[in-house]
Amino acid sequence: GNSVTQMEGPVTLSEEAFLTINCTYTATGYPSLFWYVQYPGEGLQLLLKATKADDKGSNKGFEATYRKETTSFHLEKGSVQVSDSAVYFCALRSGTASKLTFGTGTRLQVTL
Amino acid sequence: DTEVTQTPKHLVMGMTNKKSLKCEQHMGHRAMYWYKQKAKKPPELMFVYSYEKLSINESVPSRFSPECPNSSLLNLHLHALQPEDSALYLCASSQLAGVRTGELFFGEGSRLTVL
């Protein structure tokens, strides 16, 4: 079946620090990969996506590259801001039904 | 317009009440979804509608009853809920169901408390 594994949080960083949140996956078929972000008290917003191997998704300074050889889709940002504090979910869609399968989420807290 | 709108934002109900959650999108999407999210957990899929027909029910108890009156609207009718059903209920839509490259657009959620 499909599954997504994310690093345990919370991740606490100072403003302007470099961010990496690890994500690895197992999938039947050829998945598309997504990062969603959930700010406190809100729904999920799509942050970026990649639909084939070696694609790089990017948005708002965040990037992730679809690595088929390592089955990974790590999220990176060069310089985080306090406003980036949120929960980040890695997710995939694959197979006939193409249900969206989420990882457990990683809470990021950025301090001044 | 890339919005999915959910009402109400907050709902408190007793175990004998009947209430409904509503969801609306005007993006022309033909797939709509209900998810349940407990605190500090990822969303869990409940139902998928494709072209206004129920295509996936993830073995959800019958006290949750979904309805898709038209391609823009999705309801979740609630009856005889239990306190453990308290959660954030998220609606989502996508252009089509079963297309792996398509992203889901989520609403802000309805926070339900069952007393």
Boltz contact constraints between the chains, C-beta under 6 A:
constraints:
  - contact:
      token1: [A, 32]
      token2: [B, 100]
      max_distance: 6.0
  - contact:
      token1: [A, 32]
      token2: [B, 101]
      max_distance: 6.0
  - contact:
      token1: [A, 42]
      token2: [B, 108]
      max_distance: 6.0
  - contact:
      token1: [A, 43]
      token2: [B, 90]
      max_distance: 6.0
  - contact:
      token1: [A, 43]
      token2: [B, 106]
      max_distance: 6.0
  - contact:
      token1: [A, 43]
      token2: [B, 107]
      max_distance: 6.0
  - contact:
      token1: [A, 43]
      token2: [B, 108]
      max_distance: 6.0
  - contact:
      token1: [A, 43]
      token2: [B, 109]
      max_distance: 6.0
  - contact:
      token1: [A, 44]
      token2: [B, 106]
      max_distance: 6.0
  - contact:
      token1: [A, 46]
      token2: [B, 103]
      max_distance: 6.0
  - contact:
      token1: [A, 49]
      token2: [B, 103]
      max_distance: 6.0
  - contact:
      token1: [A, 51]
      token2: [B, 101]
      max_distance: 6.0
  - contact:
      token1: [A, 89]
      token2: [B, 42]
      max_distance: 6.0
  - contact:
      token1: [A, 93]
      token2: [B, 100]
      max_distance: 6.0
  - contact:
      token1: [A, 94]
      token2: [B, 100]
      max_distance: 6.0
  - contact:
      token1: [A, 97]
      token2: [B, 98]
      max_distance: 6.0
  - contact:
      token1: [A, 98]
      token2: [B, 98]
      max_distance: 6.0
  - contact:
      token1: [A, 98]
      token2: [B, 100]
      max_distance: 6.0
  - contact:
      token1: [A, 99]
      token2: [B, 45]
      max_distance: 6.0
  - contact:
      token1: [A, 100]
      token2: [B, 104]
      max_distance: 6.0
  - contact:
      token1: [A, 102]
      token2: [B, 42]
      max_distance: 6.0
  - contact:
      token1: [A, 104]
      token2: [B, 42]
      max_distance: 6.0
  - contact:
      token1: [A, 105]
      token2: [B, 42]
      max_distance: 6.0
